[in-house]
Structures are given as structure tokens and as C-alpha cells.
Amino acid sequence: MEKIFQEMVDRWPSPVVARTAVREFSGGIVNERTLANLDCRGAGPKGRFRIGRKIVYSAVELAAWLEGNATPLAARPVGRNQ
């Protein structure tokens, strides 16, 4: 699973991600309003900062936060209706 989040960082064209681009960075997993609410509660990614009027995150920290909030699911048995 770690590889998936590293690929997000590797494919992103910048070392930072604007909050308005979080949906694009995460593949639609998280949107900017959710992240704004989490930031207000102190539950968002570490190290956010402001550039002009934009709130931005380090791409590495954002990917680490996403990975830390991901839960692997157990595989379901194939061919059995349960």
C-alpha cells in the first residue's frame, strides 16, 4: 500500500499541493472542504502553510497523512455468497 502513496508524490508536478487541488492529487479520495474541516479540528495533514491566499501542503506530508488514514481490507472468499 505504501507504494501507491509514493506514486502520488512521484507523479505530482510540484513539491506542494494547494488545498484546492487535493481532490486531484488524491484521485478523488478527499476534497478540499473535508480537509479544511479536519484542519480546523487539528486532524489534517501536518505542516500546512499559506502562500498568498492559498493553503498548501507538502506533497510528502499529504501522502503520509492519506496513508496513515488508509485501512487495508481483508480479501473476500471467491465464489461464496456470504
Backbone torsions as a table, in degrees:
resi	resn	phi	psi	omega
1	MET	NA	-33.8	-179.7
2	GLU	-57.2	-35.2	-178.8
3	LYS	-61.8	-37.0	-179.8
4	ILE	-60.6	-45.7	-177.3
5	PHE	-72.1	-32.4	175.2
6	GLN	-66.9	-36.0	177.5
7	GLU	-64.1	-34.6	176.4
8	MET	-57.7	-47.1	-178.8
9	VAL	-66.1	-45.6	-177.1
10	ASP	-63.0	-34.3	-177.5
11	ARG	-85.8	-16.2	-178.7
12	TRP	-75.7	134.5	-173.1
13	PRO	-76.8	0.3	-175.2
14	SER	-142.0	155.1	176.2
15	PRO	-75.4	-8.0	178.3
16	VAL	-123.9	157.0	178.4
17	VAL	-128.4	120.1	175.1
18	ALA	-68.3	146.1	178.5
19	ARG	-55.7	-34.3	179.7
20	THR	-68.8	-14.0	-179.8
21	ALA	-107.6	7.6	-177.3
22	VAL	-61.7	-38.2	179.4
23	ARG	-61.0	-44.2	179.1
24	GLU	-65.1	-45.9	-179.8
25	PHE	-59.4	-41.9	-174.2
26	SER	-88.9	2.2	-178.5
27	GLY	70.5	27.8	178.2
28	GLY	89.0	4.0	-177.8
29	ILE	-69.6	-42.3	-176.0
30	VAL	-129.5	140.1	175.3
31	ASN	-109.2	167.2	-172.7
32	GLU	-64.4	-34.2	-178.8
33	ARG	-68.7	-39.8	176.9
34	THR	-61.8	-44.8	-179.2
35	LEU	-65.2	-37.9	176.9
36	ALA	-62.1	-43.3	178.3
37	ASN	-64.4	-42.5	178.7
38	LEU	-64.7	-39.3	177.7
39	ASP	-60.9	-40.0	179.4
40	CYS	-63.5	-30.5	179.3
41	ARG	-89.5	-2.8	-178.6
42	GLY	78.9	18.1	-176.4
43	ALA	-108.7	5.9	-179.5
44	GLY	-86.4	-174.4	179.3
45	PRO	-62.2	147.9	177.3
46	LYS	-72.1	155.2	168.8
47	GLY	77.7	23.3	177.6
48	ARG	-70.8	153.9	177.7
49	PHE	-151.9	171.1	-176.8
50	ARG	-110.6	136.5	170.1
51	ILE	-126.4	109.5	-173.9
52	GLY	63.9	-121.6	179.4
53	ARG	-99.6	1.0	-176.3
54	LYS	-97.6	139.2	169.9
55	ILE	-93.1	130.4	-178.0
56	VAL	-129.0	158.4	179.1
57	TYR	-127.3	150.4	169.0
58	SER	-66.1	133.6	179.4
59	ALA	-60.1	-37.2	179.4
60	VAL	-65.8	-45.8	179.7
61	GLU	-66.5	-38.3	178.8
62	LEU	-64.8	-44.2	178.0
63	ALA	-64.7	-39.1	177.9
64	ALA	-64.0	-39.6	178.3
65	TRP	-65.1	-43.9	177.4
66	LEU	-60.1	-44.7	179.4
67	GLU	-63.2	-40.3	179.4
68	GLY	-66.3	-21.1	179.2
69	ASN	-101.2	1.9	179.1
70	ALA	-87.3	141.9	178.3
71	THR	-123.5	117.0	178.1
72	PRO	-66.9	143.6	178.7
73	LEU	-105.4	142.9	177.4
74	ALA	-70.8	146.3	178.2
75	ALA	-69.4	141.8	176.5
76	ARG	-86.5	148.0	176.2
77	PRO	-63.8	140.0	-178.9
78	VAL	-85.9	135.9	173.4
79	GLY	83.0	7.6	178.5
80	ARG	-122.2	130.7	176.2
81	ASN	-90.9	113.9	-179.8
82	GLN	-129.1	NA	NA
